[in-house]
Amino acid sequence: MQPITVPELDFLPASYRQQTVRRRDRRWRAAVVVGGFVLLAASWIYRAYDHRAARHNFEMLTSAHKAAVGTQAAWDDARQKLELANLEAALVTYLKHPFTTSQTISAIVGPMPESLRLTEIKIVREMLRTPEAHAPPRQSLGGAADVAELRLPAAQADLNRLREEYDNQQIVVLISGDALDGEALHGYIRRLSESDVFVRAELTSLQRDSTTPADRDERSRFEARAVMRPGIGQPGGLDAVATKTQLAKILFGRPSVRAVAAGQKASQR
């Protein structure tokens, strides 16, 4: 026997099924709307938190930037002041020669033996025989060099002019006197050459004194010249060749009483 299939009979009206479908659609729509609102609220909260964090970081970076700008400005100001101070120090150092007159006299009289007697000491300036010494004179106005020099700091401009005028000169000490012993005289000249004050020293003239009485020891008149070492900042000066100990000794060494007395006598003559 074949099974008997009973058809399913729907006794509900069609309007009831439509209401069920509409009700289910409303629930899905409400769920979608609520989900959208939840997502928007979560996004707004995240954006607000992110904006707050970004604002906090921006404030921190702004304060750090202001501090860095202030530090950089202070650094630039300090660097400019240091550069000006270095220029002024270089100018003052150039103007202040390390060898005063008393130190020069002390260097001359200190190694002098008893058999020598000084009669005259002269300190003169001589031009160096270099190509720079024969350079044409500067023009007072006009030209790009003068315009650039006007823009330089005052200390740098003064130092440049001093270098141009004095770097091609050397200080020479002319010494005259009497000597009883020629060997002692040559040793004295050698000691002058080896001193820290002079670059070199040489005997330029030596002749017997015909006016010496017969009952006294025969004396010889001599003339010598000693070239002083260039000053600090000058070409070949102490900043390039002298050690700190030598520089301190030369700058802060005190002349002896004998040197001061000899210097006074030489200045009177």
C-alpha positions in Angstrom: 0.0 0.0 0.0 1.2 3.5 -0.8 1.3 6.0 2.1 -1.3 8.6 2.1 0.1 12.1 2.1 -2.0 14.6 3.9 -1.6 18.2 2.5 -0.7 20.8 5.1 -3.5 23.2 5.5 -2.9 26.8 6.7 -5.9 28.2 8.3 -4.1 31.5 9.3 -5.1 34.5 7.2 -2.6 36.1 4.9 -2.7 39.4 6.9 -1.5 37.6 10.0 1.6 36.3 8.1 2.3 39.8 6.7 2.2 41.2 10.2 4.7 38.6 11.4 7.0 39.5 8.5 6.7 43.2 9.2 7.3 42.6 12.9 10.5 40.6 12.1 11.6 43.4 9.7 11.1 46.0 12.4 13.2 44.1 14.9 16.1 43.8 12.4 15.8 47.4 11.5 15.8 48.4 15.2 18.8 46.1 15.7 20.6 47.8 12.8 19.8 51.3 14.0 20.9 50.5 17.6 24.1 48.9 16.2 24.7 52.0 14.1 24.2 54.3 17.1 26.6 52.1 19.2 29.2 52.2 16.5 28.9 56.0 16.2 29.1 56.4 19.9 32.2 54.2 20.1 33.7 56.0 17.2 33.0 59.4 18.9 34.4 58.3 22.2 37.6 57.0 20.4 37.9 60.2 18.5 37.5 62.3 21.6 40.1 60.2 23.5 42.5 60.4 20.5 41.9 64.1 20.2 42.6 64.6 23.9 45.7 62.5 23.7 46.9 64.4 20.6 46.2 67.7 22.4 48.1 66.6 25.4 51.1 65.5 23.2 50.9 68.8 21.3 51.0 70.8 24.5 54.0 68.8 25.7 55.8 69.3 22.4 54.9 73.0 22.3 56.4 73.6 25.7 59.5 71.5 24.7 59.7 73.4 21.5 59.5 76.8 23.3 62.2 75.6 25.7 64.4 74.4 22.8 63.9 77.7 20.9 64.8 79.7 24.1 67.9 77.5 24.6 68.9 77.9 21.0 68.5 81.6 21.2 70.5 81.7 24.4 73.2 79.5 22.8 73.4 81.7 19.7 73.7 84.8 21.9 76.4 83.2 24.1 78.3 82.1 21.0 78.2 85.6 19.5 79.3 87.1 22.8 82.1 84.4 23.0 83.2 85.3 19.4 83.3 89.0 20.3 85.2 88.3 23.5 87.7 86.2 21.6 88.2 89.0 19.1 88.7 91.5 21.8 91.0 89.1 23.7 93.0 88.7 20.5 93.2 92.4 20.0 94.3 93.0 23.6 96.8 90.2 23.4 98.2 91.6 20.2 98.5 95.1 21.7 100.1 93.8 24.9 103.6 92.7 23.9 104.9 89.9 26.3 108.3 91.7 26.7 108.2 95.0 28.6 111.1 97.3 28.7 112.1 96.1 32.1 112.0 92.5 31.0 114.1 93.3 27.9 116.7 95.1 30.1 116.6 92.1 32.5 117.3 89.7 29.6 120.2 91.9 28.5 121.8 92.6 31.9 121.1 89.2 33.5 123.7 87.1 31.6 126.2 89.9 31.3 129.6 89.1 32.8 131.5 91.4 35.1 134.1 92.1 32.4 131.4 93.9 30.2 130.0 97.4 30.6 127.1 98.6 28.7 127.0 102.2 27.6 123.9 102.4 25.4 120.8 100.4 24.7 118.4 101.3 21.9 115.1 99.6 21.0 114.1 100.2 17.4 111.7 98.8 14.8 112.9 97.5 11.5 110.9 96.4 8.4 111.2 92.8 7.4 112.6 92.0 4.0 109.6 90.1 2.8 107.3 90.5 -0.2 104.5 91.6 2.1 106.7 94.4 3.4 106.7 96.0 -0.1 103.0 95.6 -0.7 101.2 98.7 -2.0 99.4 100.8 0.6 95.8 100.3 1.4 93.2 102.5 -0.1 91.1 104.4 2.5 87.8 104.1 0.7 86.2 102.2 -2.1 86.3 98.6 -3.2 84.6 95.4 -2.0 87.4 94.8 0.6 86.6 98.1 2.4 82.9 97.4 2.3 83.5 93.9 3.8 85.8 95.4 6.4 83.1 97.9 7.5 80.9 94.9 8.3 83.5 93.3 10.6 83.3 93.8 14.3 85.4 96.7 15.6 87.9 94.5 17.3 88.5 92.4 14.2 88.9 95.4 12.0 91.4 97.0 14.4 93.3 93.7 14.7 93.5 93.4 10.9 94.9 96.9 10.6 97.4 96.4 13.3 98.5 93.1 11.7 98.9 94.9 8.3 101.0 97.6 9.9 103.1 95.7 12.4 103.4 92.1 11.2 106.1 93.2 8.7 108.2 94.8 11.4 110.6 93.4 14.0 111.9 94.9 17.2 115.7 95.1 17.4 117.8 96.0 20.5 121.0 97.8 19.7 123.6 97.3 22.4 126.8 99.3 22.8 129.5 98.8 25.5 133.0 98.0 26.5 134.6 94.6 27.1 137.8 93.4 28.7 137.5 89.8 27.7 136.7 88.8 24.1 135.8 85.3 25.0 133.4 86.5 27.7 131.9 88.8 25.2 131.2 86.1 22.6 129.7 83.9 25.4 127.5 86.7 26.4 126.2 87.1 22.8 125.6 83.4 22.6 123.6 83.4 25.8 121.5 86.3 24.4 120.7 84.1 21.4 119.6 81.3 23.6 117.3 83.4 25.8 113.5 83.3 25.5 113.3 87.0 24.7 115.5 87.1 21.6 115.3 85.1 18.4 119.0 85.7 17.6 121.8 88.0 18.7 125.0 88.9 16.8 128.1 91.0 17.3 128.2 93.7 14.7 131.4 95.7 15.7 134.4 95.1 17.9 137.4 97.5 18.1 140.0 98.5 20.6 139.4 101.6 22.6 142.3 104.0 22.0 141.3 106.3 24.8 142.0 103.7 27.5 144.8 104.9 29.9 148.0 102.8 29.9 147.6 101.9 33.6 144.3 100.3 33.1 143.3 97.1 31.3 142.8 97.5 27.6 139.1 97.6 26.7 137.4 97.0 23.4 134.3 98.8 22.3 131.7 96.6 20.9 128.3 96.9 19.2 125.7 94.1 19.0 122.1 93.7 17.8 119.5 91.3 19.2 116.2 90.6 17.4 113.4 90.2 19.9 111.0 87.4 19.6 107.6 88.3 17.9 104.8 89.0 20.3 101.8 86.8 21.0 99.6 86.6 17.9 102.3 87.7 15.5 103.8 85.4 12.9 106.3 83.1 14.7 105.2 84.4 18.0 105.0 82.6 21.4 101.6 81.1 20.7 103.3 78.9 18.1 106.7 78.1 19.6 106.7 78.6 23.3 105.4 76.2 25.9 103.1 77.3 28.7 105.9 77.3 31.2 108.0 79.6 29.0 105.0 81.8 28.4 104.2 82.1 32.1 107.8 82.8 32.9 108.1 85.5 30.3 104.7 87.1 31.0 104.8 87.0 34.8 108.6 87.0 35.5 109.7 89.9 37.7 112.9 91.8 36.6 115.7 92.1 39.0 116.7 95.2 40.8 119.9 95.3 38.7 117.9 95.2 35.5 115.6 98.0 36.6 118.6 100.2 37.6 120.3 99.5 34.2 117.1 100.4 32.4 116.8 103.7 34.2 120.5 104.5 33.4 119.9 103.6 29.8 116.8 105.7 29.5 118.7 108.7 31.0 121.3 108.3 28.4 
